[in-house]
Amino acid sequence: MSPAEPDEGHAIRCRLDELLAERGMTLTELSERVGVSLVNLSVLKNNRARAIRFSTLTAICRALGCEVGELLVAEHP
């Protein structure tokens, strides 16, 4: 499995790139706003995260002004 491919154990895709672009925000700016490292946000953005804390998810959604369902979407085959 290449790094860009989602884990076979789940079908959740993160739309962080799209939401950042829609809001004209950089990953660095989001990192500063939510207090999450750039590396950890990059892992999430590239669909390589295996887990996410509710507190992190809440902070990201607040900073982006979005709902969880806009950030994380289920992809069915």
N, C-alpha and C positions, 0 to 999 in steps of 0.2 A: 504494500500500500504506500503510495507516495504521500508526502506531507500535506498536499492539498486535498487529498481524498478524505471524506469523513470516516470516522471509526465505524466498522461494520455493526457494532453493538447499538448504535443509535441512528436516528434519522433527523436530528435537530441541526438546523443551519442558523448561523448567526449573521444578521444583516447589518452589523456594525459599520462596515464600509459605506453601505448605501445611506444609512441614517446620518453618518458624519458628513457625507457629501451634500445631502439635502439641507443640512443645517450650516454648511460652510465652516465646519469645525475640524481641526486636526486631531489626530490621535494623541499628540503631545498635550494639546489643550484639554482634551477629555481626561487624560491622566492627571493633570494638575487639578482639575475640578473635583475629581472623585477620589483622589488619593490612592490610586491603584497604579502600579508600575507600568511603564510603557511596554515592557517585555510581557507582562501578564495580559495586558489588553491586546497586544499583538497575537498572542496565542489564541485568545478568544476570537478575534477578528478573522483569523485564518482557519477557524473551525478545528483547532487542535486541542481545545480545552476538554478535559474529561469531567470537570465539575465546576460549579460556580456557586459562591455563597449568596444567599438571599440578600444580605446587606450590600454586597457588591452589585448585584443585579438591580436592587432598588436605587443605589447611587447613580448607576449608569443611566437608568430610565429617567430619573429626576433631571440629570444634567442634559439629557437629550430631549426631554419633554415628550417621552413616548411611553407606550404601554409595553409590558413584557412580550405580548404577542406580536408586536411590531419588530422587536429586536430578535427574538428567537422564534423560528418557524419550523414546523414539522414538514419534512419532505417525504412523501409516500411514493414508493416505486410505481 
